[in-house]
Amino acid sequence: MKLFYNTWYRYGTPPWVGPARSDLTGLVESGTLRPCRVIDLGCGVGDNAVFLAQHGFEVTAVDFAAAAIAKAKEKARQAGVEVNFLVDDLTRLTKVSGEFDLLVDYGVFDDLSARQRAAYVQQVVPLAGPGAKFLLWCFEWEPRLWERAVISVLPFDGLALMPGEAERWFGTDFDVERISGESGLRGWPRGWAVYLMTRH
Ligand SMILES: C[S@@+](CC[C@H](N)C(=O)[O-])C[C@H]1O[C@@H](n2cnc3c(N)ncnc32)[C@H](O)[C@@H]1O
C-alpha cells in the first residue's frame, strides 16, 4: 500500500490531487473552524495543509508516502507558509505526538482495512485534545460483493465506510455529526459523507 502510494506520487499525479477541499475551505471561510493547532492526517501533496497555514492555523501534516511529503514541502515553500510536514504511519505513529485542536482526514480512514482502522483509532484519538474537532471526509456505502472482490485484488485495503461505521469507530470518544454527504449515487463513487466530530 505504502509502496503503491509512493510510486504513484513519485511518477504521476493521483486523481484526488487538486485544490484544498471545498468542505474544509467553506468551514474555515464561514468561521466555523477558526485558527488553532491542526493536524492533517494523510495529507498527500499538501493542498489542505497549505490552505490552513495560509489562514492562520498552526499546521502539522503527516503522510506515510515520502514522495507526497516532498511535493507538499515544495508547495508550502512556494506559498511562503510554514507547515510541519512529517513522514509517519497513522497506524503506528513514531514521530507525531502532542495534542491538536483540529484533526482533518480527507480520504484516508476509508482506504484502510478493518485491522488498520482499529490501529488508526488507537493512534489518532489521543491526538485530539479536550473539545477538539475532527473533520472526516470519506466514501460511504455498503460495498457490493463484486466490489469486495475487486478490492481484494487491488493494492487498496479498504474502499468505503459502511453507513453507521463512523459512529461505531469514533462514537466512544467523539460526538459524531454528519454534516454533508450523498448516497445511492449512480456510477462511482456510490456515496460519500463528511463528519464533523467533537471530542468529549
Ligand atoms: C486518497 S489519498 C488522500 C490524500 C489527501 N488527504 C487529499 O485529500 O488529497 C490517501 C492518502 O493517505 C495516505 N495514507 C494511506 N494510509 C496511510 C497511513 N497508514 N499512514 C499515513 N498516510 C497514509 C496516502 O499516502 C495518501 O496520501
Ligand as a Chemical Component Dictionary entry (heavy atoms), coordinates in Angstrom:
data_LIG
# 
_chem_comp.id                   LIG 
_chem_comp.type                 NON-POLYMER 
_chem_comp.pdbx_formal_charge   0 
_chem_comp.three_letter_code    LIG 
# 
loop_
_chem_comp_atom.comp_id 
_chem_comp_atom.atom_id 
_chem_comp_atom.alt_atom_id 
_chem_comp_atom.type_symbol 
_chem_comp_atom.charge 
_chem_comp_atom.model_Cartn_x 
_chem_comp_atom.model_Cartn_y 
_chem_comp_atom.model_Cartn_z 
_chem_comp_atom.pdbx_ordinal 
LIG C1  C1  C 0  -6.865 9.212  -1.156 1  
LIG S1  S1  S 1  -5.366 9.935  -0.621 2  
LIG C2  C2  C 0  -5.905 11.492 0.044  3  
LIG C3  C3  C 0  -4.787 12.483 0.222  4  
LIG C4  C4  C 0  -5.189 13.858 0.783  5  
LIG N1  N1  N 0  -5.801 13.755 2.077  6  
LIG C5  C5  C 0  -6.080 14.603 -0.170 7  
LIG O1  O1  O 0  -7.210 14.927 0.169  8  
LIG O2  O2  O -1 -5.630 14.873 -1.296 9  
LIG C6  C6  C 0  -4.957 8.980  0.833  10 
LIG C7  C7  C 0  -3.643 9.428  1.460  11 
LIG O3  O3  O 0  -3.447 8.728  2.683  12 
LIG C8  C8  C 0  -2.106 8.321  2.785  13 
LIG N2  N2  N 0  -2.097 7.139  3.671  14 
LIG C9  C9  C 0  -2.759 5.980  3.487  15 
LIG N3  N3  N 0  -2.543 5.146  4.514  16 
LIG C10 C10 C 0  -1.733 5.818  5.377  17 
LIG C11 C11 C 0  -1.156 5.502  6.636  18 
LIG N4  N4  N 0  -1.348 4.308  7.201  19 
LIG N5  N5  N 0  -0.391 6.420  7.257  20 
LIG C12 C12 C 0  -0.172 7.645  6.683  21 
LIG N6  N6  N 0  -0.679 8.003  5.490  22 
LIG C13 C13 C 0  -1.461 7.105  4.845  23 
LIG C14 C14 C 0  -1.681 8.027  1.343  24 
LIG O4  O4  O 0  -0.301 8.089  1.141  25 
LIG C15 C15 C 0  -2.433 9.138  0.601  26 
LIG O5  O5  O 0  -1.664 10.314 0.504  27 
# 
loop_
_chem_comp_bond.comp_id 
_chem_comp_bond.atom_id_1 
_chem_comp_bond.atom_id_2 
_chem_comp_bond.value_order 
_chem_comp_bond.pdbx_ordinal 
LIG C1  S1  SING 1  
LIG S1  C2  SING 2  
LIG S1  C6  SING 3  
LIG C2  C3  SING 4  
LIG C3  C4  SING 5  
LIG C4  N1  SING 6  
LIG C4  C5  SING 7  
LIG C5  O1  DOUB 8  
LIG C5  O2  SING 9  
LIG C6  C7  SING 10 
LIG C7  O3  SING 11 
LIG C7  C15 SING 12 
LIG O3  C8  SING 13 
LIG C8  N2  SING 14 
LIG C8  C14 SING 15 
LIG N2  C9  SING 16 
LIG N2  C13 SING 17 
LIG C9  N3  DOUB 18 
LIG N3  C10 SING 19 
LIG C10 C11 SING 20 
LIG C10 C13 DOUB 21 
LIG C11 N4  SING 22 
LIG C11 N5  DOUB 23 
LIG N5  C12 SING 24 
LIG C12 N6  DOUB 25 
LIG N6  C13 SING 26 
LIG C14 O4  SING 27 
LIG C14 C15 SING 28 
LIG C15 O5  SING 29 
# 
